[in-house]
Amino acid sequence: MTEVLNADGTAHESNGRSTIDDSDNDFWFGFEQEYFLWDTETNLPLGFPKDQTPQGQFYCSVGGAIHLVEKLWIVILTFV
């Protein structure tokens, strides 16, 4: 969690970390990773149409090439 401070060193109003009690050790956090598989022949993201459909329908989409993501997770977890 990021600590955001004002120039004078006080906690910025958006600083959620400053509201956490130092004795509170029961908090959860997670990692988020975004990446694109790139098609070197079209110079576009893999599976992206050549007519470059507007971003709207792809924004925050899930499920595309999920089988690749699942294989990647298996590889990553072997190193944890």
Z-matrix of the N, CA and C atoms (Angstrom, degrees):
N
C 1 1.435
C 2 1.520 1 107.74
N 3 1.299 2 115.75 1 136.16
C 4 1.459 3 121.20 2 -175.83
C 5 1.521 4 111.42 3 -83.85
N 6 1.303 5 115.47 4 140.00
C 7 1.464 6 121.88 5 175.94
C 8 1.529 7 106.94 6 -99.08
N 9 1.337 8 116.45 7 118.25
C 10 1.464 9 121.17 8 -178.75
C 11 1.519 10 108.24 9 -110.24
N 12 1.338 11 115.79 10 124.64
C 13 1.463 12 120.73 11 -177.32
C 14 1.522 13 110.88 12 -121.25
N 15 1.325 14 115.58 13 152.00
C 16 1.456 15 121.55 14 171.31
C 17 1.522 16 108.60 15 -76.83
N 18 1.323 17 116.71 16 169.51
C 19 1.467 18 121.51 17 -179.32
C 20 1.530 19 111.83 18 -58.50
N 21 1.331 20 117.10 19 -29.53
C 22 1.468 21 119.77 20 -179.40
C 23 1.529 22 113.38 21 -86.17
N 24 1.342 23 117.20 22 3.64
C 25 1.457 24 121.53 23 176.46
C 26 1.517 25 115.00 24 91.99
N 27 1.322 26 117.78 25 -4.91
C 28 1.467 27 120.39 26 176.83
C 29 1.522 28 109.90 27 -80.02
N 30 1.324 29 115.47 28 159.34
C 31 1.466 30 120.39 29 -178.73
C 32 1.528 31 110.60 30 -67.60
N 33 1.324 32 115.96 31 131.69
C 34 1.468 33 121.96 32 175.34
C 35 1.524 34 108.59 33 -69.68
N 36 1.337 35 117.62 34 153.91
C 37 1.474 36 121.10 35 -177.88
C 38 1.526 37 112.47 36 -61.53
N 39 1.344 38 117.89 37 -22.70
C 40 1.471 39 120.94 38 178.79
C 41 1.525 40 112.79 39 -89.03
N 42 1.319 41 117.18 40 1.51
C 43 1.459 42 122.55 41 -175.61
C 44 1.528 43 110.76 42 -80.26
N 45 1.325 44 116.09 43 91.25
C 46 1.461 45 120.70 44 178.39
C 47 1.513 46 112.85 45 -67.55
N 48 1.309 47 116.80 46 -26.52
C 49 1.465 48 120.13 47 -178.24
C 50 1.525 49 111.46 48 -65.31
N 51 1.321 50 115.97 49 -33.99
C 52 1.473 51 118.98 50 -177.15
C 53 1.523 52 112.51 51 -66.50
N 54 1.335 53 117.69 52 -17.08
C 55 1.467 54 120.53 53 -179.45
C 56 1.525 55 112.62 54 -90.58
N 57 1.326 56 118.12 55 -4.78
C 58 1.461 57 121.30 56 -179.55
C 59 1.524 58 109.33 57 -81.85
N 60 1.297 59 116.23 58 127.65
C 61 1.458 60 122.27 59 177.60
C 62 1.530 61 108.49 60 -67.31
N 63 1.324 62 117.22 61 132.10
C 64 1.468 63 121.16 62 -178.61
C 65 1.525 64 112.85 63 -57.56
N 66 1.329 65 118.02 64 -25.90
C 67 1.462 66 120.16 65 -179.51
C 68 1.530 67 112.33 66 -86.46
N 69 1.320 68 117.06 67 -4.10
C 70 1.473 69 121.46 68 -179.66
C 71 1.524 70 109.41 69 -84.50
N 72 1.315 71 116.60 70 102.42
C 73 1.461 72 121.11 71 179.42
C 74 1.520 73 112.31 72 -105.68
N 75 1.328 74 117.20 73 8.82
C 76 1.458 75 120.91 74 -177.26
C 77 1.532 76 110.60 75 -105.74
N 78 1.315 77 116.42 76 62.22
C 79 1.456 78 119.58 77 176.50
C 80 1.520 79 109.12 78 -121.96
N 81 1.306 80 115.79 79 154.96
C 82 1.464 81 121.90 80 -177.39
C 83 1.522 82 109.28 81 -116.32
N 84 1.304 83 115.72 82 150.52
C 85 1.452 84 120.15 83 173.19
C 86 1.515 85 108.04 84 -145.97
N 87 1.306 86 116.09 85 162.76
C 88 1.458 87 120.59 86 -179.85
C 89 1.515 88 110.51 87 -141.48
N 90 1.302 89 114.85 88 164.58
C 91 1.454 90 121.03 89 178.58
C 92 1.519 91 108.96 90 -104.99
N 93 1.302 92 116.21 91 146.65
C 94 1.454 93 121.29 92 176.74
C 95 1.521 94 107.33 93 -128.32
N 96 1.296 95 115.71 94 133.42
C 97 1.461 96 120.58 95 -179.08
C 98 1.518 97 108.64 96 -130.49
N 99 1.314 98 116.13 97 128.52
C 100 1.458 99 120.92 98 175.15
C 101 1.520 100 108.25 99 -116.48
N 102 1.300 101 115.55 100 139.69
C 103 1.451 102 119.66 101 177.64
C 104 1.513 103 109.43 102 -156.15
N 105 1.318 104 115.66 103 162.06
C 106 1.458 105 122.56 104 178.36
C 107 1.516 106 108.88 105 -123.01
N 108 1.321 107 116.18 106 141.40
C 109 1.458 108 121.11 107 169.37
C 110 1.521 109 105.35 108 -92.17
N 111 1.324 110 117.40 109 126.28
C 112 1.457 111 122.25 110 -170.75
C 113 1.523 112 111.20 111 -105.50
N 114 1.317 113 116.15 112 133.70
C 115 1.464 114 122.75 113 176.07
C 116 1.525 115 107.71 114 -89.59
N 117 1.320 116 117.26 115 111.40
C 118 1.467 117 120.77 116 -176.01
C 119 1.525 118 112.84 117 -71.85
N 120 1.332 119 117.74 118 -18.53
C 121 1.468 120 120.04 119 178.81
C 122 1.528 121 112.09 120 -78.81
N 123 1.327 122 117.01 121 -39.05
C 124 1.470 123 120.05 122 -178.90
C 125 1.526 124 112.33 123 -98.30
N 126 1.328 125 116.95 124 -12.09
C 127 1.464 126 123.44 125 -175.42
C 128 1.534 127 111.44 126 58.79
N 129 1.335 128 115.09 127 36.02
C 130 1.465 129 123.21 128 178.15
C 131 1.528 130 108.39 129 -131.32
N 132 1.326 131 117.11 130 162.39
C 133 1.466 132 118.21 131 173.67
C 134 1.527 133 110.51 132 -56.59
N 135 1.318 134 116.66 133 145.48
C 136 1.458 135 122.38 134 -177.42
C 137 1.523 136 110.75 135 -56.08
N 138 1.340 137 115.85 136 127.21
C 139 1.453 138 121.52 137 -179.91
C 140 1.517 139 114.67 138 83.81
N 141 1.320 140 117.24 139 -3.61
C 142 1.459 141 120.82 140 -179.42
C 143 1.521 142 108.90 141 -74.17
N 144 1.340 143 118.85 142 133.99
C 145 1.460 144 120.40 143 -178.14
C 146 1.527 145 112.13 144 -66.28
N 147 1.318 146 116.06 145 146.15
C 148 1.465 147 120.41 146 -178.38
C 149 1.519 148 112.49 147 -65.69
N 150 1.352 149 117.30 148 -23.28
C 151 1.467 150 119.65 149 178.71
C 152 1.529 151 112.32 150 -78.33
N 153 1.329 152 116.37 151 1.12
C 154 1.464 153 124.15 152 177.44
C 155 1.521 154 112.26 153 52.79
N 156 1.321 155 114.27 154 64.34
C 157 1.454 156 122.13 155 175.88
C 158 1.529 157 109.18 156 -51.18
N 159 1.342 158 118.17 157 142.05
C 160 1.471 159 120.48 158 -179.35
C 161 1.529 160 112.48 159 -54.83
N 162 1.306 161 116.20 160 151.35
C 163 1.462 162 124.12 161 -176.02
C 164 1.526 163 112.76 162 -58.88
N 165 1.306 164 118.67 163 -31.46
C 166 1.461 165 123.29 164 -171.58
C 167 1.509 166 116.41 165 -41.75
N 168 1.321 167 117.94 166 -51.56
C 169 1.462 168 119.01 167 -175.21
C 170 1.522 169 113.23 168 -72.11
N 171 1.315 170 117.89 169 -13.50
C 172 1.464 171 121.08 170 -179.07
C 173 1.522 172 112.66 171 -100.66
N 174 1.317 173 117.75 172 -10.41
C 175 1.453 174 121.25 173 -175.18
C 176 1.526 175 110.40 174 -61.06
N 177 1.311 176 116.81 175 124.02
C 178 1.466 177 123.90 176 179.11
C 179 1.526 178 112.69 177 57.60
N 180 1.310 179 117.21 178 29.26
C 181 1.463 180 119.16 179 179.16
C 182 1.516 181 109.89 180 -79.64
N 183 1.324 182 115.51 181 155.73
C 184 1.453 183 121.51 182 177.68
C 185 1.515 184 108.75 183 -134.30
N 186 1.303 185 115.57 184 160.14
C 187 1.457 186 120.07 185 173.30
C 188 1.508 187 114.45 186 104.66
N 189 1.317 188 118.31 187 -23.41
C 190 1.453 189 119.67 188 179.56
C 191 1.512 190 110.77 189 -66.09
N 192 1.309 191 115.92 190 125.50
C 193 1.470 192 122.46 191 178.81
C 194 1.527 193 111.75 192 55.80
N 195 1.325 194 116.61 193 35.78
C 196 1.469 195 120.79 194 -177.78
C 197 1.524 196 111.62 195 -59.13
N 198 1.326 197 117.07 196 -29.80
C 199 1.465 198 119.34 197 179.17
C 200 1.527 199 111.34 198 -62.77
N 201 1.333 200 117.45 199 -33.05
C 202 1.463 201 120.37 200 177.09
C 203 1.527 202 110.66 201 -70.80
N 204 1.314 203 116.09 202 -40.03
C 205 1.462 204 120.60 203 179.64
C 206 1.524 205 110.56 204 -64.31
N 207 1.329 206 116.81 205 -41.20
C 208 1.464 207 119.99 206 179.14
C 209 1.525 208 111.32 207 -63.98
N 210 1.317 209 117.42 208 -39.66
C 211 1.472 210 119.95 209 176.61
C 212 1.524 211 110.75 210 -65.25
N 213 1.331 212 116.56 211 -39.35
C 214 1.459 213 120.68 212 178.78
C 215 1.524 214 110.65 213 -62.06
N 216 1.335 215 117.74 214 -42.34
C 217 1.457 216 120.92 215 179.02
C 218 1.521 217 111.67 216 -60.52
N 219 1.316 218 116.61 217 -39.48
C 220 1.465 219 119.66 218 178.54
C 221 1.522 220 110.04 219 -61.20
N 222 1.321 221 116.33 220 -43.82
C 223 1.471 222 120.66 221 178.93
C 224 1.526 223 110.36 222 -63.56
N 225 1.320 224 116.77 223 -46.29
C 226 1.467 225 120.48 224 -178.91
C 227 1.525 226 111.07 225 -61.29
N 228 1.316 227 116.79 226 -44.65
C 229 1.463 228 120.03 227 -176.41
C 230 1.522 229 113.22 228 -67.97
N 231 1.311 230 118.44 229 -20.51
C 232 1.464 231 119.77 230 176.56
C 233 1.526 232 111.54 231 -70.63
N 234 1.337 233 117.18 232 -18.16
C 235 1.460 234 121.18 233 -179.35
C 236 1.524 235 112.78 234 -99.47
N 237 1.318 236 117.29 235 -3.29
C 238 1.471 237 120.52 236 -177.09
C 239 1.509 238 110.11 237 -85.67
